[in-house]
Amino acid sequence: MSSTIRHRPPRAASLAARLGQSRVATRIEGEVRVTAADLVDCVAEAKLKVAAVRYKVEGEVRSTAEKFKSRVSDAKAKLGDEARFIKSWIDDPRRTGSVTPSSPALARRMASFVDPEQPGPVIEIGPGTGPVTEALIERGIDESRLILVEYSPEFCELLRKRFPRATVVQGDAYALSATLAGHLPEKAIALVSSLPLFNRPPATRSALAREAFPLLVEGAPFIQFTYSVISPIPRKGSGLKAFVSDWVLRNIPPARVWVYRQIR
């Protein structure tokens, strides 16, 4: 007699088991959602940080590039000025006493003897490419107060471009009264000279001072730099008192500044 074995279907999970599984699944699903949301937030935060760093780096690169362009432009201008001085010196060594413009340190020292608070024009003779002119403006002298007397037509053209509000007069500084006729509305508060005075005989240098002081207000300085150890304007019988600065070593070659005033 054969026996038949009946397979009973598996019993359904109990209600407690089903509820337990559902809670675990729900908890896991919830944790996955939280983790995914945190991941999205972290990714977004990381993107923001990357963007901020990129913006900062790009800004620094732009700033560095602008500074580099500015330095290149300054260097080109400086080389251009030196080339102009060399050409001017070759053309006429007596009128251009140096193959390089005055350094910023020397220009600032010369400008330091001009009082920007005192009203009135300032005469500059032999400005060349304008390093002392720039120092006077930095000192606080308004550009419109400057009267620049320059012999070289090329330098005059350059000065008019660089200092459009200044009065640029092409002419001979050794005939100062005639050169400034019609250009000096009132007496000046200072005269600043970069002329190579030692290229001229003592009598010519003395004559320049005698002609200059009547154009200045009482007590105004005549400011002159020199590479020499002695006064560029002869002192004997000049009726001038003088002050001389220490050596400005940051100039090629080193120079000193002489400041002359009439004895009252």
Secondary structure, DSSP 8 states (H G I E B T S, - for coil): --------------HHHHHHHHHHHHHHHHHHHHHHHHHHHHHHHHHHHHHHHHHHHHHHHHHHHHHHHHHHHHHHHHHHHHHHHHHHHHH-TTT---SS---HHHHHHHHTTS-TTS-S-EEEE--TTSHHHHHHHHHT--GGGEEEEES-HHHHHHHHHH-TTSEEEES-GGGHHHHTTTT-SS-BSEEEE---GGGS-HHHHHHHHHHHGGGB-TT--EEEEESSSS-SS--TTS-EEEEE---B-SSSS-BEEEEEEE--
